[in-house]
Amino acid sequence: MKAFALSAAALALTVSSAFAQTKWDLPAAYAAGNFHTENLVQFANDVDRASAGKLKIVVHANASLFKAPEIKRAVQSGQAQIGEVLLVNFENESPIFGIDGIPFLATGYKDAFKLYQAQRPALEKKLSEQGMMLLYAVAWPPQGLYVKKEIGSVADMRKVKWRAYSPSTAKIADLIGAQPVTVQAAELSQAMATGVVEAYMSSGSTGYDSKTYEHIKYFYDTQAWLPKNAVFVNRKAFDALDKPTQDALLKAGAEAEKRGWKISEEKNDWYKKALTEKGMKILPPSPKLVADFRQVGGIMLEDWLKKGGTEGKAVVDAFRK
């Protein structure tokens, strides 16, 4: 009987171990209805299914677990096992995080994906040095200009209260003579309602999610750049998974990347149509406004290359090849 009891206990332990469940927290900065967040939820469901329930990923949307600037550090320190950030927010840490925030370097989806392929090896290297691993990245729709009045050039935006959510958007404000105000996506609607923000550059997605149309009526479709959200994992947390679960995670990540880029492009026109229906005027930028922003982009690229050094030049050269 004693031997039987010991065997039963060993069997129970084996079964328990085989079905042991790991739970990961995934902090994200954007609203639950945003396409990036919806893609994250689909990714988490895919991992759950592919791992037979062994890895459960809980998505915490709208900066509810950590604020946007805190997410990367939370994953790096192990407070969260996986997270999603807007890469350009971290350009001050390393230039490689900010290359897709340079105006008019890559303006369409084809060029934006090509830039990502050129950037990815250096991006993976930097994250690895910080104890993390890149899982996938997805571009936002092209960035346009939200402003309260009709404009013809950047001179018309002097002293405007400008939302700066990254080093690159703060640099744009400096170059055009606007007043930069640091506001993340979760606080944008309130900032516009209280007059803290009068203009900003972002995608149709951000304008729709934040109900910008309630406060700002003009959107200039400049298609200036396509910044990316990146999803990455804590390396120690990844290494602690068994091989089948690691494979399930990587496969789901690859599928989420492919799906995310497709959805982003499909939603781009949808967002602009939805903003128009809400009373926003979608306008093409004047030739002068485009020329002004291209000049800003040229200055920013030159500055970026100085900071990026040999590695940065290699990325730009690979993109332009």
LUMROZA-937844 format. One line per 8 residues: number of its first residue (from 1); for each residue x, y, z of C-alpha. Coordinates in steps of 0.05 Angstrom, whole numbers. Layout:
N
NUM	X:Y:Z  ...
//
This chain:
321
1	0:0:0  57:47:17  91:33:-50  25:44:-85  15:110:-49  85:133:-68  74:114:-141  7:151:-142
9	40:213:-113  96:210:-164  45:203:-220  4:261:-194  67:304:-190  85:285:-262  16:302:-287  16:367:-248
17	84:386:-277  62:369:-347  3:416:-342  37:470:-301  13:538:-324  56:600:-331  23:668:-329  54:729:-362
25	32:802:-356  34:843:-420  28:919:-406  7:961:-466  -3:1036:-473  -62:1039:-520  -137:1031:-514  -170:963:-516
33	-204:980:-582  -139:1001:-616  -117:954:-671  -49:943:-638  -83:921:-574  -132:877:-611  -74:845:-646  -40:833:-578
41	-103:799:-552  -105:754:-613  -31:739:-604  -44:720:-530  -101:674:-551  -57:642:-604  -2:628:-552  -53:599:-504
49	-79:552:-557  -12:533:-587  18:519:-518  -43:478:-497  -55:527:-441  15:524:-412  29:598:-424  -25:649:-408
57	-11:721:-429  -55:774:-397  -59:839:-437  -65:903:-395  -88:957:-443  -90:1033:-438  -28:1039:-392  -68:1007:-336
65	-10:966:-308  48:1012:-325  49:1081:-358  77:1082:-429  147:1107:-410  152:1054:-355  136:992:-396  204:979:-425
73	239:984:-358  186:939:-327  201:884:-377  276:895:-372  274:889:-296  226:829:-296  167:865:-265  130:844:-329
81	151:786:-373  130:817:-439  108:886:-462  92:932:-521  123:1001:-531  127:1054:-584  201:1048:-604  213:1122:-619
89	198:1138:-546  265:1109:-527  311:1144:-577  348:1178:-520  371:1109:-497  396:1090:-566  389:1122:-635  368:1054:-664
97	301:1060:-628  285:1126:-663  301:1117:-737  228:1107:-757  210:1174:-727  249:1215:-779  201:1253:-824  201:1231:-897
105	255:1178:-891  204:1122:-902  134:1147:-919  94:1086:-944  83:1016:-918  131:985:-968  188:1031:-949  170:1027:-875
113	176:951:-876  241:956:-915  267:1004:-861  246:954:-808  284:898:-841  346:942:-844  337:963:-771  319:896:-741
121	389:865:-732  414:927:-694  349:930:-655  354:857:-634  426:868:-614  409:928:-570  351:893:-536  394:832:-524
129	446:876:-489  389:899:-444  367:828:-426  308:827:-474  288:795:-539  248:825:-596  186:785:-613  153:827:-667
137	139:898:-690  80:931:-726  76:1000:-758  25:1052:-743  -11:1084:-803  26:1142:-834  32:1204:-790  -8:1266:-806
145	-16:1334:-774  -75:1352:-729  -83:1426:-720  -139:1474:-700  -134:1520:-760  -119:1516:-834  -45:1525:-848  0:1531:-909
153	69:1524:-879  105:1507:-814  110:1582:-801  36:1580:-786  50:1536:-725  98:1581:-688  84:1581:-613  28:1529:-621
161	22:1481:-561  50:1418:-593  42:1348:-566  111:1316:-560  107:1241:-544  178:1223:-565  247:1255:-574  234:1261:-649
169	167:1297:-641  200:1343:-590  255:1358:-640  203:1375:-693  171:1425:-645  239:1456:-634  254:1462:-708  186:1493:-727
177	182:1540:-667  124:1506:-632  117:1497:-556  128:1422:-540  85:1391:-486  98:1318:-466  32:1280:-468  24:1204:-477
185	-34:1173:-513  -74:1155:-451  -75:1229:-429  -84:1261:-498  -160:1270:-497  -158:1308:-431  -98:1349:-454  -137:1373:-515
193	-200:1386:-474  -162:1431:-426  -123:1468:-480  -56:1438:-462  -49:1411:-533  -68:1450:-596  -32:1409:-649  5:1344:-658
201	29:1293:-709  3:1222:-706  -37:1172:-745  -111:1169:-760  -114:1114:-708  -93:1160:-651  -140:1215:-675  -198:1167:-675
209	-183:1132:-609  -172:1197:-572  -233:1231:-603  -189:1287:-629  -247:1308:-674  -282:1336:-612  -227:1388:-603  -188:1395:-668
217	-221:1398:-736  -164:1395:-787  -120:1335:-806  -66:1345:-859  -50:1278:-890  26:1288:-894  43:1214:-889  108:1237:-858
225	132:1172:-825  107:1105:-798  132:1092:-727  128:1022:-699  103:988:-636  150:932:-614  132:872:-571  191:842:-533
233	202:793:-476  247:788:-416  302:739:-437  304:702:-370  229:692:-373  234:665:-444  292:619:-425  250:591:-368
241	198:564:-417  204:494:-445  223:487:-518  152:472:-545  125:534:-509  182:577:-535  166:553:-605  92:568:-596
249	109:639:-572  155:653:-631  106:625:-682  49:667:-653  94:728:-654  111:719:-728  37:711:-744  20:773:-703
257	72:814:-741  46:793:-809  -27:804:-787  -12:871:-754  21:902:-815  -37:880:-858  -89:908:-810  -51:974:-803
265	-53:985:-877  -126:965:-883  -146:1010:-825  -109:1071:-851  -164:1090:-900  -218:1068:-852  -193:1116:-798  -192:1175:-845
273	-263:1159:-868  -286:1153:-796  -254:1219:-777  -288:1253:-836  -355:1225:-813  -342:1255:-744  -334:1324:-775  -259:1329:-785
281	-232:1359:-850  -180:1314:-882  -136:1358:-925  -74:1347:-969  -14:1387:-946  7:1446:-989  71:1439:-1029  102:1490:-982
289	83:1451:-920  112:1386:-950  176:1423:-969  182:1451:-899  173:1383:-867  222:1351:-915  273:1403:-894  259:1386:-821
297	268:1312:-838  334:1326:-872  361:1362:-810  336:1306:-764  367:1251:-807  434:1288:-807  431:1294:-731  410:1221:-724
305	468:1196:-767  517:1234:-723  490:1199:-661  481:1132:-695  553:1127:-718  577:1069:-761  519:1025:-740  467:1078:-757
313	499:1092:-825  497:1017:-840  423:1015:-825  407:1075:-871  452:1047:-926  417:980:-922  350:1014:-926  370:1056:-986
321	403:999:-1024
//
